[in-house]
């Protein structure tokens, strides 16, 4: 892949429910009685496509007819870019983001060529936010800014704030792709939780072709904040605050339970509440006769579970939740043929996202003593495949970032935090200036990684399962990738071993253990798995037993797994897991019941419990794992890992 030229796609966004709550929540900075805002937002299937390459200037161009040959070419100078941003228009958005990036990061120029745009402009689907995210992502990827999705979102927002637009905080949720997220707005603080879609959601979004005055709507509604002066203003604050939270809770429950009909009813109830409590504050715009005519259309109502206005509401855009895929198509056809309105499909399908990872590194490293008295084993040096000498931990962290993991939890001892703070800290200017460019890259990477890391302390050493359980709050009920702190991995394919795991999990949606084959005499050192092949290429093994360190005789009798290539195979843990909430629930039970094996809380026990109750998959990784936790294994790893 040419890192100096690549393609990008960023979708528009649809606010499924919770419009206006983002800016309303900002007023909590003045009035603490205002309820924090919440919204459910998703990217849509339409968006902006572009090719990105390095350039001496910041250039945005397009051969598309809609741009009429116009383009932007500006020096990477913050003041010049700000001048373009302040002047308004389409190019103000890209210039605003570029000015913010230039002001806060060491970058050069970009040439962004917009090759396709099927996202309708000024339709409540945030084409401006999409282009802002696209520019932020382009700089991030080209210049290795090490930003996660939230980081790109923040840059896009700050960039758009430099234009006359003054967008809301929910617009940049398009950075999360075609995936619904629950957003929280408390003052200037924004947080995001990914939602799990359990049943397909078939939306239709349509421009009403009637026009609305968004500036007027926002101006009138803003008059109701921060302190309500009359009943109308009180009603607006209730609708965008307390009432909104109730609707968001109901909608999240419906989405995550797969109750599509219930979600449609939430949309209907939300619109009714908006009409009663918010519309009176701006009746000229929010009475919205065209919107309500469409909402009451019996032909469409028979094909949908619910409908509501979009964005700032008014006669701008409408969304429908169709009953099924066929109904979705019929609504689009009806709108086109009977109402002369263009409808766009948006289908959200069940998807499992893994965005978090855990690495337990709290062990003392007894088997490597006395070396571990001077340096923790996760800081032991390894020559990586790129020829750079790195600590074990950095190799793992780099691969996690490459696999799009956004949040990383390190399980450490209480007394060990200063060691990690020092590892990720800024170098002195004197030492930094001595580094070559490739070494400076790694110093900047370390500093950026610090923002992704959460520390959890294992106060008592009660085994691997106990260490993992300390991270339950960090997981927040989401699936999580677990690595071993004394293993590193090298893939045989273009996808690293962690990405192989994540993709496999998102495909099957079950807790998962990575696997590789070991010789029969080695089974006594590992957790060994048995099961039946789930697919024809024999990479997925539906597990029916997980046995920790079995005897050779037991393994030969009960744990052998035949393949097309060999009649005798023993599959051991490769060193990576994807854990679901059920695993943590079983760990909690085992800790409460003091269920010990070899005087420790074992992860394997909880995995076997989860497998027996919920099912579990084994995945054969196309790669190698290397041990750094034993003296001779470490020597072998040092000798072999960096070979290319």
N, C-alpha and C positions, 0 to 999 in steps of 0.2 A: 504493500500500500504506500502510495506517495504521500508522506506526511505534510508536504508543502502544497498539496492540492487535494481537496476532498469535497464530497457532496453532503448537504444537510437538508433535513426536512423538519419543520416545526409546525404543528397544527394550530388551528385557531382553538378557542376555548368556549365552552358552554357552561354557564352557571345553571346547574340543574335546579338549585334552590338556595336562597339566601342572599339575593341581590341587595345591594346598598349596605349590607352589614359590615363590609370591610372599612369603609370610611366612617360609618357611624361608630365603630369600635374605637377609632382614633380619639374620639371625644372623651374617652375615659381618662385621658391625661388631665382634663380639666374638671370633669365631673365623675367621681369614682362610683356613683350610683348607676351609671349607665352599664348595661349588661354587655360583656364582650361579644363581638360579632362572630358569626360562624357561617360558613357556606359550603356547599358541595359543588365542586367544579370538576370538569373533565375536559381533556383535549378532544377534538373532533377529527373526523376522517379527512376533512379538507384543510389545506394549509399552504405554506410557502416553501418552495423548493429552490435551492441555490447551490452554486458551485463556489468554493472558497479557495483562494490562493494568496500567497504572500505578495506584497507590493510595497513600493516606497511611500505611497500615500494611502489614505483611506478612500476607497472608490466603491461606489454602489451603482450598478448599471443593470440594464435588462433589455433584451430584444423584444419583449412583449409589447403588443400594440398599446396596451393601457398606459404605458409610461411615455408614449409619444416621443421616444428618443431622448428624453431627459435623463440626466445622470448626475451623480455627486462625485466630485473629486476635490479632496481637501487635504492639506498637510496634516500630519499627526501632531497637531498643535492644539492644546486644550482650549485656548481662547478662540481660535478660529472655528473649531468644532462647536463650541458653545454658541457662537454667533449664529451658525446655521440652525442649531437647535431652537434658539429663542425666536427665530423668524417663522416657525410653524410650517405646516405642510408635511408631506410624506417623509421627505429626507430629514426633517427635524428629529424624527424618532431615532434613526440610525446614527445621526450625528450626536444626539444626546448620550446614547450608550457608548459610542466611541470616545467621547470626551471624558466620560466617567472612567472608562478603562485606562485611557492614557494618563489620567491624573493619579490613578492608584496602582498601576502595574507597569512593569518595564516591557513594553511591546513596541513593535514596528507597525507598518501598515498592512492593510488587507485589500484585496479586490474581491468583492462579493457580486456575483452575477446571478440575478434572480431569473431562473429558467422556466419556472411554472408557478402559477398562483391560481388555485381553484377556490380560494377563500373569499367570500363576498365581503366587500368593504362597507363599513358603516351599517352593519346589520346586527350588532350586539354580540358578535363572535370574536371580537378583539383581534382584528388584523394588525393593529398597531402593536399590541403586546407580542404577537407572534414574530414580527420583524425585530422587535427589541430583543427577544430571547434568542433569535437566530444570530444576531450580531454578537451577543454576549457569548453564546456557545462557540461561534467561529473563533473569537479571540482566545477562548479557553482552550480549545483543541489545538489551534495553531501554535500558541505560545506556552503550552503546558502550564496554565495557571492553577491547575489542581483544584478546580472548583467542583463541588458536587452540584446536584440539581438545585438545591436551595440557594447555593452561591450564585449560580447563573440567574436564578429568579430575582435575587436581590439586586444584581447589577442591572438587569433589564428594567426593574422598577425605578431604581435611582436614575437611570438614563432617561426614562420617559418622564420623570418628574422635572427634567430640565427643559421640557417643551411646554407650550401653552396647554397641552392636553390635561395634565394633572390626573392621571388615571388612578383607579382604585387598586388595592393590594391584591385582589383576587385574579386580576387579568393575567398575570404571569404564570398562573397554574398550568398554562399550556406547556411549560417546561417539563412537566411530568408525563407528557405524551397522552395517548388515548387511553387514559386510565383515571377513574374518579378518585378524588382526594377530598378529605374533610379539612377545611382550613379554619384556623382560629385567629382572631384579630383582637388583641388586647393592647390598647394604646398603639405604640409603634412596633410591638412585638408580633411576629407572625410565626405560626407553627403549622405543620402539615402532617396528616396521617393518611396513609394509603388505605383505600377501602377495597375489600375483596368482593367482587361481583360473583354471586352464586348462580344466577340465572341470566340468560341473555336479555339485554335491554335494547329495544328497538325504538330509537327516537327519530323524529322528523323535526327539522328546524326550517322555518320559512320566513322570508322577508315579506312584510305586509304591504310594502310599496305605498305606504301612506304618509311616511315622514313623521318626525317628532323632533322636539327641541330638547336635547339632552341637557344643555346648559341651563335652561329654564327649570327643568325637573330637579336637577341637583341643587340649584340655587334656592328653590323653594323648600326642599326637604332639609337643607342645611340650616335653614332658619329655625328649625325645631330643636337644634342642638347648640350648645351643650346643656342648657337649662330650659325646660319647657315652660312656656308662659301662659298656655291655655289648654283647653281640652283637646283640640286638634293636634297640638304639638305633643301632648302627653300620649295620644294614641299612636303617633308616628314612632315615638321612642319605644312604646310597648311592642309594636309590630316588628320593628327592626331589632329588638332586644329580646325580651322575655319570650314573646310568642315565637320568634324566629328559632330560638334554641329548641323549643318543643317540636317544631316542624323538622328541624335538622335531625333531632334524635329519632323521630319516627321514620324519616327517610333513610337514615343509616341502618336502622334495624331492618327495614324492608329490603334494602339492597343486599345486606349481608345474610339475610335469611332466604333470599331468592323469591320474595313475595312481590311480584311485579304489580299485581292489582293493588296492593296496599300502597306502593309507591305512587301509582297514578292517583289514588285518593288523596295522598298528601299534597300533590301538585294542585289538585282542585281546591282543597281546603286553604292552601297557602294563597292562591289567587283571590279567593273569597275574602280572606282576612286582609290582604293588601288593598282590595277595592274598598273595604269598609273603613280601614284605619289609616291608610297612607294616601290614597287618591285624593281625599278632601283637602290635603295640603297643597295640591297642585292640580285642581280640577280641569284647567284648560288642556293639560297634556295627558293626565292619567285617567280621565274618563274613558279615553281610548275606544271610540265606537267601532272601529274596524277590527281591533283585537277581540272585542267581546262578541262581535257578530260571528267571527270564526270560531271562538270558543263554544258558542251555542249551536253551531252547525250540526244538525243531527246526523248527516252523512258521515262526518268525521268522528263524531262521538261514538258511533256504532263500531268504529274501527280502532278506537283508542281507549286506554284506561284512564287517561287524564291529560290535561293540557294547562299551560300558563304562559304568561308573558316572559320575555327574556331581557336581560340587561337592566337598563334603567326603567324598563316597562314602557307604557305608552304604546302608540301605534308604530312600533319599530319591528320587532321580531316575535314570533310565537314558537313554542315547542310543544310537540305531542309525544306521548308515550304510547306507541302502537302495540296492539295485542300480540302481534307476531310478525315475522318477516314479510309474509304476504300482505298483511294489513299495512305495513310500512310502505310497501310499493304502491298500494292502492291510494293511500293518503297523498303521496307525492303526485300520482297521476291526477287525482281529483283536484288538487290545488292548481296544477298546471292547466287542466282543461276547463275547469269551472270558475276558477278565481284569478287566473292569469298570474299566479304566484309561483315562484321557484322554490321547491322544497329540497332540502339536503338530508340524506340519511346519516345517522350516527348509530352504530351498533356497538354496544359494550358487551364483551363476552367474558365468561369466567377466566380469570388469570391469576396465577400465584406469583407474587413478586417477592424476591429476597433482596433486601437492601442493607441488612445488618450482619455483622460477623463478630465472633467471640474467639479470643486467643488466651487460654490460661497460661500464665508464665510465672506463677507464684512459687513454683517449686525451688528448693534450695540447690538441687543438682548434686546430690550426694555422690552419685556414681562418677562425677567428673571432678570431685574434690581432689586436690586443693586448688585446681584452676578456678573453680567457682567461688573461691574466697576472694579472688581478685576481680572476676568479671562474671556476671550472670550468663548462663548458657545461651539465652536468646540474643546476647550481644556477641557471641563467638563469631569470628570472621570466616566468611566463605567467598571464594572467588566466583562471581556470578558469570552467566553465559555471555554477558556483554563486556567482560574483562575488567569489571569494577569490583574491588574488594568491599564486601558489605557485611554488616551484621545479619545474623539469621532473621531477626525481627524485620529488618527493612526489606529483605527479599519477600517475606510473606505480605507485608503491607503494600508493596508495589503491585503484587499480583492481585490483591484485593481491589485496589483502585482500578486496575485494568479490567476487572470483572464487574465494575460499576457498583461495588459496595460503597455505601455512603457513610455508615456509622460503624465504628469498630470499638469493641469493649475489650480492654486488657484486664485480666484478673491478676492482681499483684499482691504482695505482702504489704502490710501497713507501713513498714519502714522503708519500702523501696521506691516510693513516689519521687524523691529527689533525683534518683538515677534516670528516670524517664523524662522528668522535666529538663534535665541537663541535655539529654540526648536530642530532644526536639527543639531546644532553645536556639536563639540567634547567635551566630558566631560574632566575635568582635570584628570590627571593620578591618583591623590589621590582618587577622587570619583569613577573613573572607577574601580580601584582595589578593592573597597569595594563591588562591585556588585557580585551577584551569576552568574553562567554561563548563566542561562536563561535570566537574566537582561542584561548581556553583549551582548547577541544576539540582544536585542532590541535597545541598544545603537548603535551597528554596523548597524542595519537595518535603523535607523533614518538617519545616516550619508549617507548611500547609497541612501536613498530615495531623499535626497537633490538634487542629480544629475538628477533625473527624473522630477523635478518640475520647472515650469515656473510661474512667478507671473504676474498678470495683475491687474492694479489698477482701481477701480471704483471711479472716482473723484466726481461724482454726484450720489446721491442715488435716482434713478428714477424708481425703481422697479426691479423685478426679471428678466424680459425680457431684460431690459437695462444692467443688470449685465452680463447676458449670452452673449449679443452682443459684449461686450468688448473682448471676446475670439475669434472673427472671424479670426483674423490673425493667431492665434495659431493653428486653425484647418487646415489651408492651403488647404481648399477645401475637406478635408477627413471627413468621418463620425466620430462622436465623442460621447462618453458616457457622459451623464450629470447626476450628483447626486445632491441631496439636502444636504446642509451643516448641517442641523439640523435633519437628519434622519440617522439611522443605520439599517442594514439588517441582517437577519439570515435565512439561507436556510434550507429547509427540506430535501435536497438531498445532494449528494456528490459534486454537482456543486454549487458554491455560486451564489447568486442572479444576480450579475453582469455578470458572465459567461453565465448564462441562457439567459440574454438579448443579449449578443454578438453573441452567437450561433444562436439565433432566427433571428437576423438581417442578419447574413451571409446566412441564409437559404432563406429569403424572399427578402432582398435587399431594404426594404422600411423603412422610418423613423418610429420610434416605441416608444410607451409609455407603461411602465409597469403598471399592474393593480392588484387591489385586491378588494374584496367586502366590502361594508360598509352598515350599517343599514340605512333605509330610513330617519330617523331624522338627520343623520350625513351629508347628501349630501350638506347642506348649507355651509360646511367648505371646500369642495374639488372641484377640477375639475372633472366632471363626464362624462364618455364616453358611447356612444351607437354605436351599429353596428351589423354586422352579423358574426356568427362564420365561420371561414375560413376552419377549419379542424375538423375531427371527434372527436378528444379528447377535443375540445372546450377550447383550450389555446390561439389560434390566433383569434382575433376579428378584422375584417375589418371595420374600423371606418367610421361612417357616420355623427357623431356629437360629438363635444367636448364643453361642457358647463361649464363655470367657476362659481362655487358656486350657483347652481340653487335653486329655492324654492322647497320645498317638493312636492307641487302640480305639478309643471312643471316636476320634475323628474318622478313622478308616471305616468304622462300622456305621456311623450315623451322619457324617458331615461331608462326604464326598459328593461332588457335583460334576456330572459328566457333561462334556461339550462335544461338538462335532469333531474337534481336533484331538481330544484326549478323553479317555475314559476315567481318569483320576485327576481331580483338581480340588484344591482346598483354598477357599477364599477368605483372606484376612482383611481387617480394616486397613485401608490405604492411608487413613489419617485425616479424613474430612467427613463431616456429617452435616445434614440439614435437619434441624430440630424444630418441632412444632410445639404448640402449647401443651399438648398431652404429655410430652416427655418431661416438661417441668412440673406438671401436676404429679406425675409418678415419682419424680425426685423428691418433691415435697412430702409425699406420703412416706417414702422410705426414710427420710430424715426424721420425721415425727415419730415413726415406729422404730427408729434406730436399727433399721434393717442393714446390717453390715456384712460384708464379705472380706475376709482378711483384715478385719478391723477398720474397713473403709466403706464409704458410700460409693458404690460403683455406678458409673454411667451405663455400663452394659446391662445391669439389672433393670434400670428404667427403660432402656431401649427394648429389651425383651418383653417387658410389661406392655409397652406401647404397641409393639408388633403384634402381640397376641390379641389386643383389644381393638386396635384401629388399623392394623396392617402397616407394612414397611417395605421399602424397596432397597435393593442393593444395586449399585451402579459400578460396572467395570470401567475404571478410568484409563484412558489412553495416555499413559504417561508413567513416570517413575516417582517414587517417594524416597527420600533420603533421611536417615536418622542422624541426629546430632546429639543424642542424649546418652550415648555410650562411648567410651574412649575409642575402641577400634572402629565402631561405626562412624564416628566423627572423622577419623583419619581417612576412611574410605570415601566419605562424602566430600572432604576437602580435595581428595585426589580426582574424583570423578565428576562432580557436579558441574564445574565450569567448562567441561569439554564440549566442543561444538562440532 
